[in-house]
Amino acid sequence: MTDDTPVLIAGGSLVGLSTSLFLGLHGVPSLVVERHAGTAIHPRAALVNQRTIELYRGAGLEDEIVAASALEFEQNGAIVSVESLGGRELEYYYRHINDGVETLSVSPRLFITQIGLEPIIRARAEDLGAELRYGTELVSFTGTGDGVEAVVRERDGGAERSVRARYLIAADGSKSPVREALGVPLAGHPPFSNSITIYFRADLRALIGDRNLSVIYVFGPRLQGFFRFSKAGDAGFLVVNKAVDAKGELSADLWTGTDDARCVELVRDALGDPGLAVELENVQRWSSSADWASQFSAGPVFIAGDAAHNMPPTGGFGGNTGVQDGHNLAWKLAYALDGRAGESLPATYDAERRPVAEFTVEQAYARYVLRLAPELGKENLLPIVPEGTVELGYRYRSAAIVPEPGDDGAPVEDPHRPSGRPGTRAPHIPLDRDGRTVSPVDLAGPGFAVVAGAAGGVWRDAAATAGARLGVEVGAYVVGPGGDLVDGEKRFATAYGVEADGAVLLRPDGFIAWRSQAAPAEPAAALGDAVAQVLGRSA
């Protein structure tokens, strides 16, 4: 028996599910195979950053995710380090998790576990045409002249089935069988901690008091790690990166000598209450590393999420980076599948996402070393930039971006001081649209969008002409008095680096593809050429 699908996704956890959702927004059905029986049962990946929430906002899910997050955690809490929860506070990294980034996005940072998030994504993905097969694994795949042919099998002993797909996306975890089958090596740092995550139940309310704490780093004499707890204060999980071993020394190998009794002891040490009643729910063992795949694609096969990059949890970047991989890839595959773009467009996924992954991994690693493991060596660490820059300030360079002269080569820019240069995410500015506040990132997708200054009415006709010429959707918006959008703060021209008659072209993913700082002699021709270049088309 053979199934046909435009896109086969190996792995149906956070990244695979999100990618199927983003494909569905472009009208592309996908088949997702996931070896586990359902969505997440352990509360991983609790921090969802602003860029990721923006992407779910584009799918109409932001309000539902905000509501679900409020059921699990008190939001906007502090990130702090302590000797123990009931002991001495050492340092506040952030008084609240949106501290200093409130103006950078229309969306907030949120805490929600994969238990709360994945069912929301799954329901929307299925509404949009995704087929999700849980308890099913990818057995093998081979390239064909026009895609891949794969074999999948139900893990309960069901029959094997063949799947023909134009594209295969590997979101199959850090030990990705697809990546290994492709022979793609990893670059970066070797594993540096055999860590554990202890899921437990205990009454933490007296220890928490009236503090609103989102992430608590523990730097005690007997262990180092971090933990989070539930909104009700009756459960949590503790990540242990180091603990005192039988020799009385702090060890990064937590995989030996950590039976249930020892795990209860570690939880009590972190909480600062040696007599507290603690019930263990689960203990997971995992290797902490900081690495990335040396290539993110091979023909019709693409690697995303943990299959493409692994990083320590310091910064909360891992799952977010994976979701953003899927978003970058989804619109490119959709445009190539129906012929609106050439195959060179999906090929830009590697050129755009691999440098972002490398930079983000190094940022997470530097934070880990400086906060938790200085013995790993502080030499050659990438200088730390603020979290907002990591999350929102990365810049793409590829054939899907029309460059400008004078590129400084910097991998990121400070989103507090946006330039509007091609390759950057559309800077957030609160704009009024018929009495409703929107952001420029809301204007793109599933098509392109031209956003022009107050004297940029000429771009409306240019967008219509370019769209008709290429057979793609190109929306047009004028920002200013009498325009489509009102810029009450009068920031558009400065943030986007354009004059009153200038404009930027936003790709479907909300990144600036091209900029005309002033209106050229033939706006329609210039705009059409830019869209064609992004799509890898000659016309």
GISULHU-V146061 format. One record per residue. RES is the residue in one small letter. PHI is phi in whole degrees, -180 to 180 (NA if undefined). OMEGA is omega in whole degrees, -180 to 180 (999 if undefined). Layout:
RES_PHI_OMEGA + RES_PHI_OMEGA
This chain:
m_NA_-177 + t_-129_175 + d_-105_176 + d_-117_179 + t_-150_177 + p_-63_-176 + v_-136_173 + l_-103_180 + i_-115_176 + a_-92_-178 + g_113_-176 + g_-119_173 + s_-85_-172 + l_-56_-175 + v_-73_179 + g_-62_178 + l_-62_-178 + s_-63_180 + t_-65_177 + s_-65_176 + l_-63_-178 + f_-66_174 + l_-62_-180 + g_-61_178 + l_-63_177 + h_-98_178 + g_79_-178 + v_-105_175 + p_-74_179 + s_-141_173 + l_-112_-179 + v_-110_175 + v_-113_-177 + e_-131_-174 + r_-69_179 + h_-80_-171 + a_-78_-178 + g_-172_179 + t_-71_-169 + a_-57_175 + i_-115_176 + h_-119_-172 + p_-80_179 + r_-90_170 + a_51_-173 + a_-75_-177 + l_-89_175 + v_-113_-171 + n_-84_-173 + q_-62_-179 + r_-63_180 + t_-66_177 + i_-63_175 + e_-57_-179 + l_-67_177 + y_-70_174 + r_-59_178 + g_-64_177 + a_-95_179 + g_78_-173 + l_-109_-173 + e_-58_-177 + d_-62_180 + e_-67_179 + i_-69_177 + v_-59_180 + a_-64_-180 + a_-68_-180 + s_-64_-179 + a_-67_177 + l_-76_-174 + e_-98_-173 + f_-137_161 + e_-68_-173 + q_-87_173 + n_61_178 + g_-86_-176 + a_-84_169 + i_-113_-168 + v_-140_171 + s_-115_-176 + v_-141_168 + e_-75_171 + s_-161_-177 + l_-59_180 + g_-90_-177 + g_-106_-172 + r_-76_172 + e_-80_-176 + l_-103_-175 + e_-158_172 + y_-99_176 + y_-75_175 + y_-141_176 + r_-71_169 + h_-153_-167 + i_-71_175 + n_-100_-180 + d_-59_176 + g_86_-178 + v_-121_-175 + e_-58_-176 + t_-90_-174 + l_-87_-176 + s_-154_172 + v_-74_-176 + s_-111_179 + p_-94_162 + r_-75_-179 + l_-134_168 + f_-108_175 + i_-152_180 + t_-81_176 + q_-65_176 + i_-61_-180 + g_-82_-172 + l_-87_-172 + e_-61_179 + p_-62_178 + i_-66_180 + i_-66_-178 + r_-60_-177 + a_-62_-179 + r_-70_179 + a_-62_179 + e_-67_176 + d_-59_-177 + l_-92_173 + g_109_178 + a_-73_172 + e_-108_-176 + l_-112_179 + r_-115_177 + y_-86_-176 + g_64_-176 + t_-133_-178 + e_-128_174 + l_-80_-178 + v_-90_-178 + s_-161_175 + f_-154_175 + t_-139_177 + g_-78_174 + t_-120_-179 + g_-66_-177 + d_-131_178 + g_151_179 + v_-134_169 + e_-122_-173 + a_-122_174 + v_-119_177 + v_-121_-176 + r_-148_173 + e_-71_-174 + r_-75_179 + d_-88_177 + g_98_179 + g_-68_-178 + a_-72_174 + e_-76_176 + r_-130_175 + s_-92_177 + v_-130_172 + r_-99_-179 + a_-140_174 + r_-72_-179 + y_-136_174 + l_-121_176 + i_-112_179 + a_-95_173 + a_-118_-168 + d_-103_167 + g_91_-172 + s_-64_177 + k_-101_-173 + s_-35_174 + p_-61_179 + v_-67_179 + r_-60_-180 + e_-66_178 + a_-64_177 + l_-76_-179 + g_74_-178 + v_-86_-180 + p_-80_177 + l_-99_173 + a_-117_178 + g_121_-174 + h_-110_177 + p_-70_178 + p_-55_-175 + f_-131_177 + s_-158_170 + n_-92_-170 + s_-93_175 + i_-134_171 + t_-119_-177 + i_-107_176 + y_-94_-172 + f_-146_172 + r_-121_178 + a_-168_177 + d_-86_-174 + l_-102_-168 + r_-61_-180 + a_-67_-180 + l_-73_179 + i_-74_-177 + g_65_-179 + d_-99_-179 + r_-81_173 + n_-103_-174 + l_-119_-179 + s_-93_178 + v_-131_-178 + i_-121_173 + y_-81_-179 + v_-113_175 + f_-120_-179 + g_-99_-180 + p_-69_-175 + r_-115_178 + l_-161_173 + q_-136_-180 + g_170_177 + f_-156_177 + f_-147_173 + r_-133_179 + f_-138_-176 + s_-74_179 + k_-60_-179 + a_-76_-179 + g_71_-178 + d_-118_-179 + a_-161_178 + g_-175_171 + f_-138_-178 + l_-119_172 + v_-93_180 + v_-113_177 + n_-96_178 + k_-146_175 + a_-154_179 + v_-67_-179 + d_-94_-177 + a_-62_178 + k_-87_-179 + g_81_-179 + e_-114_175 + l_-67_-177 + s_-124_176 + a_-92_177 + d_-103_-178 + l_-100_-175 + w_-87_177 + t_-121_177 + g_71_180 + t_-122_174 + d_-77_-175 + d_-59_-179 + a_-62_180 + r_-68_179 + c_-66_176 + v_-61_178 + e_-62_179 + l_-64_178 + v_-62_180 + r_-63_177 + d_-62_-178 + a_-66_-179 + l_-82_-180 + g_79_180 + d_-140_-174 + p_-66_-179 + g_-105_-175 + l_-68_175 + a_-74_-177 + v_-127_176 + e_-112_178 + l_-78_174 + e_-106_-178 + n_-168_174 + v_-130_179 + q_-111_178 + r_-109_-178 + w_-152_-179 + s_-99_-180 + s_-89_-178 + s_-144_179 + a_-141_-176 + d_-153_-180 + w_-150_179 + a_-68_-178 + s_-73_170 + q_-152_-176 + f_-104_179 + s_-154_175 + a_-148_-176 + g_62_-177 + p_-85_-177 + v_-110_-178 + f_-127_-177 + i_-114_-176 + a_-143_176 + g_66_-178 + d_-62_176 + a_-66_-177 + a_-101_-177 + h_-159_176 + n_-127_-180 + m_-149_176 + p_-65_-173 + p_-75_180 + t_-63_-176 + g_107_180 + g_66_-173 + f_-90_-166 + g_-60_-178 + g_-62_179 + n_-62_179 + t_-62_179 + g_-67_178 + v_-61_180 + q_-70_170 + d_-56_-176 + g_-62_180 + h_-68_178 + n_-60_-175 + l_-79_-170 + a_-61_-176 + w_-69_-180 + k_-69_178 + l_-66_-179 + a_-61_-179 + y_-70_179 + a_-75_-176 + l_-63_-178 + d_-102_173 + g_85_177 + r_-70_179 + a_-132_174 + g_-85_-180 + e_-66_177 + s_-68_179 + l_-68_176 + p_-58_-180 + a_-65_179 + t_-75_179 + y_-57_-179 + d_-64_-177 + a_-63_-178 + e_-90_-171 + r_-86_-178 + r_-66_177 + p_-62_177 + v_-64_180 + a_-62_180 + e_-60_180 + f_-61_-177 + t_-68_176 + v_-58_-178 + e_-67_176 + q_-66_178 + a_-64_-180 + y_-65_180 + a_-61_177 + r_-64_180 + y_-63_-178 + v_-63_-175 + l_-71_-178 + r_-91_-168 + l_-123_-170 + a_-145_180 + p_-61_179 + e_-67_176 + l_-71_177 + g_104_-179 + k_-89_179 + e_-70_174 + n_65_174 + l_-72_174 + l_-68_178 + p_-56_-178 + i_-72_171 + v_-111_-178 + p_-59_-179 + e_-56_180 + g_-60_178 + t_-70_177 + v_-62_-172 + e_-79_-171 + l_-125_-171 + g_-102_-177 + y_-71_-173 + r_-127_178 + y_-95_170 + r_-136_-178 + s_-167_176 + a_-68_179 + a_-93_175 + i_-128_178 + v_-89_-172 + p_-76_173 + e_-116_177 + p_-64_174 + g_82_178 + d_-64_-178 + d_-84_177 + g_78_-178 + a_-65_-179 + p_-73_-178 + v_-142_169 + e_-135_-180 + d_-72_-178 + p_-66_174 + h_-73_180 + r_-129_-175 + p_-67_-179 + s_-105_-174 + g_75_-179 + r_-72_175 + p_-55_-179 + g_99_178 + t_-101_175 + r_-66_179 + a_-56_-179 + p_-60_179 + h_-79_170 + i_-138_176 + p_-70_-179 + l_-119_179 + d_-96_178 + r_-128_-179 + d_56_177 + g_83_-179 + r_-120_180 + t_-79_176 + v_-129_177 + s_-118_175 + p_-54_179 + v_-67_177 + d_-77_-172 + l_-85_-178 + a_-95_175 + g_88_-1 + p_-76_179 + g_-103_175 + f_-83_177 + a_-145_172 + v_-102_179 + v_-118_-172 + a_-119_176 + g_-72_-171 + a_-61_180 + a_-103_-173 + g_-101_-180 + g_-59_-180 + v_-61_-177 + w_-73_177 + r_-64_178 + d_-65_179 + a_-62_180 + a_-65_179 + a_-63_-179 + t_-68_-179 + a_-65_179 + g_-64_179 + a_-66_-180 + r_-62_-174 + l_-106_180 + g_72_179 + v_-130_178 + e_-81_175 + v_-131_177 + g_-78_-180 + a_-139_-179 + y_-139_176 + v_-108_-178 + v_-103_178 + g_150_-180 + p_-56_-179 + g_79_-180 + g_-93_-180 + d_-76_-175 + l_-133_179 + v_-105_179 + d_-98_-175 + g_-62_-179 + e_-91_178 + k_53_-178 + r_-111_-170 + f_-60_-175 + a_-60_-179 + t_-71_-176 + a_-66_-176 + y_-104_175 + g_64_-179 + v_-127_173 + e_-85_-174 + a_-61_179 + d_-105_178 + g_-86_-177 + a_-159_172 + v_-121_175 + l_-105_177 + l_-95_172 + r_-72_178 + p_-60_179 + d_-93_177 + g_85_176 + f_-95_-180 + i_-75_-178 + a_-92_-173 + w_-162_179 + r_-137_170 + s_-117_-173 + q_-65_172 + a_-142_-178 + a_-68_177 + p_-79_-179 + a_-62_-179 + e_-127_-175 + p_-57_-177 + a_-63_180 + a_-66_-179 + a_-64_180 + l_-66_180 + g_-61_178 + d_-63_180 + a_-66_179 + v_-63_179 + a_-62_179 + q_-64_179 + v_-59_-176 + l_-82_-179 + g_71_180 + r_-116_-179 + s_-87_-176 + a_-98_999
